[in-house]
Amino acid sequence: MKQDFMKFLAITKNVYIKNTVSWGFLTMVLSPLLFVALGVFIQMYTPNPSDYTVAVISNDSDIRETFIETQPLPWQLDTTITTSDEAQNSLIAEDIDGIIDIQIGDSVTVLLTQTNGLFDDEQKTIEEGVNKTRLVTDYGIEIPKTASDIQHVRIEEGRIIRGDIVEYRIQQGFVLFASIGLLLLLTNYASSILSEIASEKGTRMMEIILSATKARVHLLGKLTGIILVMLTQFSIYAIPAVVLLFFIPDVMSTLYAILGTQHIWSAIQPVFWITAAFTAVGLVLYVLLAALLGSLASRQEDAAKLITPISLFVLAGYMGGISINTGTEHPVFTFMAHIPFFSAQLVPLQVFHNHLTMAHAIGILIGCVVFTLLLFMITLVTYKTNVLSYSDKSIKQTMLRSWSIMKQEQRLRSSSK
């Protein structure tokens, strides 16, 4: 047992060093950072709606004042401009970028004038604003002015639990971050796992390796090494982030100001554990799936072809999660959430949107754990029976061969007893 453990550590160390001390690992670490930097750069040079100034005028002063007070427009408003002539002159002088002219008569007419495309995608916002304005002025109806004025609730065991929009956004962001993180990790490392498992299958070196160690120990060492590489990449991002947030007060103060609350943990806590559990199980599940497919590859060249199922599963789960996050509640997504390969990305979002209860989610999690253990056993058997295979058989034939060898071994063990 001790010798097996020492061999396991040696294999793990070898795989870990080989995959971290390489240009490929450096590329995987820098790629997300470059992607974020590019997004920040584009955002910096993309005009924000708040960079534009708009004048609101109307032939009814009450309508104008109510519209400005009740409608949260994305632009800066020049409230000193009250007449059409003033608005036109300011537009010519380039003091403002657009004019919203609300004319009240037998019908309501809204004239939009702009020097660029600031109104192109905002017609609906302005239309809703005018409708709300007429309700407020004609009937005295009070309407929430901003998103923070909207009351957010969730349903738990038939009771309405009141919350706020800030907590809602923080929870939503955390669940989405976990889903995107799982997508990026699996996209980056699925091919690495496949090629690592299949790396010696095309050579006679495997016969020498298995003469010194068991196939089970060899496989576990490779998988542990790859998982440690993943954790290393995560730590490269997480450790500096923790240092910045908790040891540099200005950074934490800025984060509080952006999020609008200092109670970040209390906001995340309702969805943290279920999201973390599904993410961890999903990560292990896909690592085992990649190892299983790698075990079925007759040559290392076949590994690249076998990555397609993993990519499709991960992408389907991510796209389903995006649909759920938009508020879509469909039986198809509920059915997909019960399939272990999609559960990690769908269940946390369905719990967050109250499409599934926490008890239901825990039941699915238990099912995923059982399925992962079953897949682990299948992967071990498949690797053991195919590790010395050099044939060009199809995946189906390889799986049938693995099953046949396993049954023969069981009969031999039974007869020896």
C-alpha positions as CSV (number, residue, x, y, z in Angstrom):
1,M,0.0,0.0,0.0
2,K,2.8,2.4,0.9
3,Q,4.6,1.6,-2.4
4,D,1.4,2.3,-4.3
5,F,1.0,5.6,-2.5
6,M,4.6,6.7,-3.3
7,K,4.1,5.8,-6.9
8,F,0.9,7.7,-6.9
9,L,2.7,10.8,-5.6
10,A,5.5,10.4,-8.1
11,I,3.0,10.2,-11.1
12,T,1.0,13.1,-9.7
13,K,4.2,15.3,-9.4
14,N,5.4,14.3,-12.9
15,V,2.0,15.2,-14.5
16,Y,1.7,18.4,-12.5
17,I,5.2,19.7,-13.3
18,K,4.9,18.7,-17.0
19,N,1.6,20.7,-17.3
20,T,2.5,23.8,-15.3
21,V,6.1,24.4,-16.4
22,S,5.0,24.9,-20.0
23,W,4.0,27.6,-22.5
24,G,0.6,26.1,-22.7
25,F,-0.1,26.6,-19.0
26,L,1.1,30.2,-19.3
27,T,-1.2,30.8,-22.2
28,M,-4.2,29.3,-20.3
29,V,-3.4,31.6,-17.3
30,L,-3.0,34.8,-19.4
31,S,-5.9,34.2,-21.8
32,P,-8.7,35.1,-19.4
33,L,-6.7,38.1,-18.1
34,L,-6.1,39.4,-21.7
35,F,-9.8,38.8,-22.4
36,V,-10.8,40.9,-19.4
37,A,-8.2,43.6,-20.2
38,L,-9.6,43.8,-23.8
39,G,-13.1,44.1,-22.5
40,V,-12.1,46.9,-20.1
41,F,-10.2,48.6,-22.9
42,I,-13.2,48.5,-25.2
43,Q,-15.5,49.7,-22.4
44,M,-13.2,52.6,-21.7
45,Y,-13.4,53.9,-25.3
46,T,-17.1,53.0,-25.8
47,P,-19.3,56.0,-25.1
48,N,-21.6,55.5,-22.1
49,P,-25.2,56.9,-22.2
50,S,-24.2,59.1,-19.3
51,D,-21.7,60.8,-21.5
52,Y,-24.6,62.3,-23.5
53,T,-26.8,65.3,-22.5
54,V,-30.5,65.4,-23.4
55,A,-33.1,68.1,-23.1
56,V,-36.8,67.3,-22.4
57,I,-39.4,69.8,-23.6
58,S,-43.2,69.8,-23.8
59,N,-46.2,72.0,-24.4
60,D,-47.4,70.8,-21.0
61,S,-45.1,71.8,-18.1
62,D,-46.6,69.3,-15.7
63,I,-46.0,66.5,-18.1
64,R,-42.4,67.6,-18.6
65,E,-41.7,67.8,-14.9
66,T,-43.3,64.5,-14.1
67,F,-41.5,62.7,-17.0
68,I,-38.2,63.9,-15.7
69,E,-39.0,62.9,-12.1
70,T,-40.5,59.4,-12.8
71,Q,-38.5,58.1,-15.7
72,P,-34.9,56.9,-15.0
73,L,-33.3,57.9,-18.3
74,P,-29.7,56.8,-19.0
75,W,-28.6,60.2,-20.2
76,Q,-27.7,63.4,-18.4
77,L,-30.6,65.9,-18.4
78,D,-30.3,69.7,-19.0
79,T,-33.3,70.8,-17.0
80,T,-32.6,74.5,-17.7
81,I,-33.8,74.1,-21.2
82,T,-37.6,74.4,-21.3
83,T,-38.6,75.6,-24.8
84,S,-38.1,74.4,-28.3
85,D,-36.0,77.4,-29.4
86,E,-33.6,76.9,-26.5
87,A,-33.3,73.2,-27.3
88,Q,-32.6,73.8,-31.0
89,N,-30.0,76.5,-30.2
90,S,-28.3,74.2,-27.7
91,L,-28.3,71.4,-30.2
92,I,-26.6,73.6,-32.8
93,A,-24.1,74.8,-30.3
94,E,-23.4,71.1,-29.4
95,D,-24.2,71.8,-25.8
96,I,-26.7,68.9,-25.9
97,D,-26.8,65.7,-28.0
98,G,-30.6,65.1,-28.3
99,I,-34.1,66.5,-27.7
100,I,-37.1,64.6,-26.4
101,D,-40.2,66.7,-27.4
102,I,-43.5,65.5,-25.8
103,Q,-46.5,67.2,-27.4
104,I,-49.9,66.7,-25.7
105,G,-53.1,67.2,-27.8
106,D,-55.9,64.9,-28.8
107,S,-53.1,62.3,-28.9
108,V,-49.6,62.2,-27.5
109,T,-46.7,62.8,-30.0
110,V,-43.1,62.3,-29.1
111,L,-40.5,63.8,-31.4
112,L,-36.9,62.6,-31.0
113,T,-34.0,64.6,-32.4
114,Q,-30.4,63.4,-32.1
115,T,-26.9,64.1,-33.5
116,N,-25.8,60.5,-33.1
117,G,-27.5,57.1,-32.3
118,L,-28.3,57.7,-28.6
119,F,-32.0,57.2,-29.1
120,D,-31.8,54.2,-31.6
121,D,-32.4,51.5,-29.0
122,E,-34.3,53.6,-26.4
123,Q,-37.6,54.2,-28.1
124,K,-39.4,51.6,-25.9
125,T,-37.9,53.2,-22.8
126,I,-39.2,56.6,-23.8
127,E,-42.6,55.2,-24.7
128,E,-42.9,53.5,-21.4
129,G,-41.8,56.7,-19.7
130,V,-44.5,58.8,-21.4
131,N,-47.2,56.2,-20.5
132,K,-46.1,56.3,-16.9
133,T,-46.1,60.1,-16.9
134,R,-49.7,60.3,-18.0
135,L,-50.7,57.8,-15.3
136,V,-49.0,59.8,-12.7
137,T,-50.3,63.2,-13.8
138,D,-53.9,62.0,-14.6
139,Y,-54.5,59.6,-11.8
140,G,-51.8,60.3,-9.2
141,I,-50.4,56.8,-9.5
142,E,-47.0,56.2,-7.8
143,I,-44.6,54.1,-9.9
144,P,-41.0,52.9,-8.9
145,K,-38.5,55.3,-10.3
146,T,-35.4,53.1,-10.3
147,A,-34.5,49.5,-10.0
148,S,-33.7,49.9,-6.3
149,D,-37.3,51.0,-5.7
150,I,-38.6,47.6,-6.9
151,Q,-39.4,45.1,-4.1
152,H,-37.7,41.8,-4.7
153,V,-39.2,38.6,-3.1
154,R,-38.6,34.9,-3.2
155,I,-41.0,32.1,-2.4
156,E,-39.9,29.6,0.3
157,E,-42.3,26.9,1.5
158,G,-45.4,28.9,0.5
159,R,-44.2,32.1,2.2
160,I,-43.0,35.3,0.6
161,I,-39.5,36.3,1.8
162,R,-38.7,39.9,1.1
163,G,-35.3,40.9,-0.1
164,D,-33.7,43.8,-2.1
165,I,-32.4,44.3,-5.5
166,V,-28.8,44.6,-4.4
167,E,-28.8,41.1,-2.8
168,Y,-30.6,39.8,-5.9
169,R,-27.9,41.1,-8.2
170,I,-25.0,39.8,-6.1
171,Q,-26.5,36.3,-5.9
172,Q,-27.2,36.3,-9.7
173,G,-23.7,37.5,-10.4
174,F,-22.1,34.8,-8.2
175,V,-24.2,31.9,-9.8
176,L,-23.3,33.2,-13.3
177,F,-19.7,33.6,-12.4
178,A,-19.6,29.9,-11.2
179,S,-21.2,28.7,-14.5
180,I,-18.8,30.8,-16.7
181,G,-15.8,29.6,-14.6
182,L,-16.8,26.0,-15.0
183,L,-17.2,26.6,-18.8
184,L,-13.7,28.1,-19.1
185,L,-12.0,25.5,-17.0
186,L,-13.5,22.6,-18.8
187,T,-12.9,24.2,-22.2
188,N,-9.3,24.7,-21.4
189,Y,-8.5,21.4,-19.7
190,A,-10.7,18.8,-21.4
191,S,-8.2,18.4,-24.2
192,S,-5.3,18.3,-21.7
193,I,-7.0,15.5,-19.8
194,L,-7.7,13.5,-23.0
195,S,-4.2,13.8,-24.3
196,E,-2.7,13.1,-20.9
197,I,-4.6,9.9,-20.5
198,A,-3.9,8.8,-24.1
199,S,-0.3,10.0,-24.2
200,E,1.4,6.6,-23.8
201,K,-1.2,4.5,-25.5
202,G,0.4,4.8,-28.9
203,T,3.8,3.6,-27.6
204,R,5.3,0.5,-26.0
205,M,6.3,2.7,-23.0
206,M,3.0,1.8,-21.3
207,E,4.0,-1.8,-20.9
208,I,7.1,-0.7,-19.0
209,I,5.1,1.7,-16.8
210,L,2.5,-1.0,-15.9
211,S,5.2,-3.5,-15.1
212,A,6.2,-1.1,-12.2
213,T,2.8,0.2,-11.1
214,K,-0.9,-0.7,-11.2
215,A,-3.2,0.8,-13.9
216,R,-5.4,2.2,-11.1
217,V,-2.6,4.0,-9.4
218,H,-1.4,5.3,-12.8
219,L,-4.8,6.7,-13.7
220,L,-5.4,8.3,-10.3
221,G,-2.0,10.0,-10.4
222,K,-2.7,11.5,-13.8
223,L,-6.2,12.8,-12.8
224,T,-4.9,14.2,-9.5
225,G,-2.1,16.0,-11.3
226,I,-4.5,17.6,-13.8
227,I,-6.9,18.7,-11.0
228,L,-4.0,20.2,-9.1
229,V,-3.1,22.2,-12.3
230,M,-6.6,23.5,-12.4
231,L,-6.5,24.5,-8.7
232,T,-3.1,26.2,-9.4
233,Q,-4.6,28.3,-12.2
234,F,-7.6,29.2,-9.9
235,S,-5.2,30.1,-7.1
236,I,-3.2,32.4,-9.4
237,Y,-6.4,34.5,-9.7
238,A,-7.9,34.0,-6.3
239,I,-4.9,34.8,-4.0
240,P,-4.1,38.2,-5.5
241,A,-7.9,39.0,-5.5
242,V,-8.1,38.1,-1.7
243,V,-5.0,40.2,-0.9
244,L,-6.4,43.2,-2.8
245,L,-9.9,42.9,-1.3
246,F,-9.0,42.2,2.4
247,F,-5.7,43.8,2.9
248,I,-6.0,47.0,0.9
249,P,-8.9,49.1,2.4
250,D,-9.4,51.4,-0.6
251,V,-10.1,48.4,-2.9
252,M,-12.7,47.0,-0.5
253,S,-14.3,50.5,-0.1
254,T,-14.5,50.8,-3.9
255,L,-16.2,47.3,-4.1
256,Y,-18.7,48.3,-1.5
257,A,-19.5,51.5,-3.4
258,I,-20.0,49.6,-6.6
259,L,-22.2,46.9,-5.1
260,G,-24.1,49.2,-2.9
261,T,-23.7,47.1,0.3
262,Q,-21.1,45.9,2.8
263,H,-22.9,42.6,3.5
264,I,-21.6,40.7,0.5
265,W,-21.3,37.3,2.3
266,S,-24.8,37.5,3.7
267,A,-26.0,38.2,0.2
268,I,-24.2,35.3,-1.4
269,Q,-24.7,32.8,1.4
270,P,-28.2,31.6,0.3
271,V,-26.8,30.2,-3.0
272,F,-23.1,29.8,-2.1
273,W,-23.1,26.2,-0.8
274,I,-25.4,24.7,-3.4
275,T,-23.5,26.4,-6.2
276,A,-20.1,25.4,-4.8
277,A,-21.2,21.8,-4.4
278,F,-22.6,21.5,-7.9
279,T,-19.6,23.2,-9.4
280,A,-17.2,20.8,-7.6
281,V,-19.2,17.7,-8.5
282,G,-19.6,18.9,-12.1
283,L,-15.8,19.5,-12.4
284,V,-15.0,16.0,-11.2
285,L,-17.7,14.5,-13.4
286,Y,-16.3,16.1,-16.5
287,V,-12.7,15.2,-15.6
288,L,-13.8,11.5,-15.3
289,L,-15.7,11.8,-18.6
290,A,-12.6,13.1,-20.3
291,A,-10.5,10.3,-18.7
292,L,-13.0,7.7,-19.9
293,L,-12.9,9.0,-23.5
294,G,-9.2,9.2,-23.3
295,S,-9.1,5.5,-22.2
296,L,-11.1,4.6,-25.3
297,A,-8.7,6.4,-27.7
298,S,-6.5,3.8,-29.4
299,R,-3.9,6.5,-30.2
300,Q,-3.1,10.0,-29.0
301,E,-4.2,11.4,-32.3
302,D,-7.7,10.2,-31.6
303,A,-8.0,12.3,-28.4
304,A,-8.7,15.5,-30.3
305,K,-11.7,13.9,-32.0
306,L,-13.2,12.7,-28.7
307,I,-13.3,16.2,-27.1
308,T,-16.4,17.0,-29.2
309,P,-18.9,15.4,-26.8
310,I,-17.5,17.2,-23.8
311,S,-17.6,20.5,-25.6
312,L,-21.2,20.0,-26.7
313,F,-22.3,19.0,-23.2
314,V,-20.6,22.0,-21.6
315,L,-21.9,24.5,-24.2
316,A,-25.5,23.1,-24.0
317,G,-25.5,23.5,-20.2
318,Y,-24.1,27.0,-20.5
319,M,-26.7,28.1,-23.1
320,G,-29.5,26.5,-21.0
321,G,-28.2,28.5,-18.0
322,I,-28.3,31.7,-20.0
323,S,-31.9,31.0,-21.0
324,I,-32.9,30.3,-17.4
325,N,-31.2,33.5,-16.3
326,T,-33.5,35.5,-18.6
327,G,-36.5,34.2,-16.7
328,T,-37.4,31.3,-19.0
329,E,-39.1,28.4,-17.2
330,H,-39.6,25.4,-19.4
331,P,-40.0,21.7,-18.7
332,V,-37.0,21.0,-21.0
333,F,-34.6,22.9,-18.6
334,T,-36.1,21.1,-15.6
335,F,-35.5,17.7,-17.4
336,M,-32.0,18.7,-18.3
337,A,-31.3,19.7,-14.7
338,H,-31.8,16.1,-13.7
339,I,-29.1,14.9,-16.2
340,P,-25.8,14.9,-14.3
341,F,-23.8,16.4,-17.2
342,F,-26.0,19.5,-17.2
343,S,-26.9,19.8,-13.5
344,A,-23.8,21.7,-12.4
345,Q,-24.7,24.7,-14.7
346,L,-28.5,24.5,-14.5
347,V,-29.5,23.6,-11.0
348,P,-27.9,26.6,-9.1
349,L,-29.6,29.0,-11.5
350,Q,-33.0,27.2,-11.2
351,V,-32.7,27.4,-7.4
352,F,-31.9,31.1,-7.6
353,H,-34.9,31.8,-9.9
354,N,-37.2,29.6,-7.6
355,H,-37.8,27.0,-10.4
356,L,-36.5,24.3,-8.0
357,T,-36.7,24.0,-4.3
358,M,-33.6,23.5,-2.2
359,A,-34.7,20.1,-1.2
360,H,-35.2,19.1,-4.8
361,A,-31.7,20.5,-5.7
362,I,-30.1,18.4,-2.8
363,G,-31.8,15.3,-4.2
364,I,-30.4,16.0,-7.6
365,L,-26.9,16.6,-6.1
366,I,-27.0,13.2,-4.3
367,G,-27.9,11.6,-7.7
368,C,-25.0,13.4,-9.3
369,V,-22.6,12.1,-6.6
370,V,-23.8,8.6,-7.1
371,F,-23.5,8.9,-10.9
372,T,-20.0,10.3,-10.5
373,L,-18.9,7.4,-8.4
374,L,-20.4,5.0,-11.0
375,L,-18.5,6.8,-13.7
376,F,-15.4,6.6,-11.7
377,M,-15.6,2.8,-11.4
378,I,-16.4,2.5,-15.2
379,T,-13.4,4.7,-16.0
380,L,-11.1,2.6,-13.9
381,V,-12.2,-0.6,-15.5
382,T,-12.1,0.9,-19.0
383,Y,-8.6,2.3,-18.5
384,K,-7.3,-0.9,-17.0
385,T,-8.6,-3.1,-19.9
386,N,-7.6,-0.7,-22.7
387,V,-4.4,0.8,-21.4
388,L,-2.3,-1.6,-23.6
389,S,-4.7,-1.5,-26.6
390,Y,-3.1,-0.6,-29.9
391,S,-5.9,-1.5,-32.2
392,D,-7.8,0.7,-34.5
393,K,-11.2,-0.4,-33.4
394,S,-14.2,1.9,-33.0
395,I,-15.2,3.3,-29.6
396,K,-18.2,0.9,-29.5
397,Q,-16.0,-2.1,-30.2
398,T,-13.5,-0.9,-27.6
399,M,-16.2,-0.5,-24.9
400,L,-17.5,-4.0,-25.7
401,R,-14.0,-5.4,-25.5
402,S,-13.6,-3.7,-22.1
403,W,-16.8,-5.3,-20.9
404,S,-15.8,-8.7,-22.2
405,I,-12.4,-8.5,-20.5
406,M,-14.0,-7.4,-17.2
407,K,-16.4,-10.4,-17.3
408,Q,-13.6,-12.8,-18.0
409,E,-11.6,-11.5,-15.0
410,Q,-14.6,-11.8,-12.8
411,R,-15.1,-15.5,-13.9
412,L,-11.4,-16.2,-13.3
413,R,-11.6,-14.7,-9.8
414,S,-14.7,-16.7,-9.0
415,S,-13.2,-20.0,-10.3
416,S,-10.0,-19.4,-8.3
417,K,-12.0,-19.2,-5.1
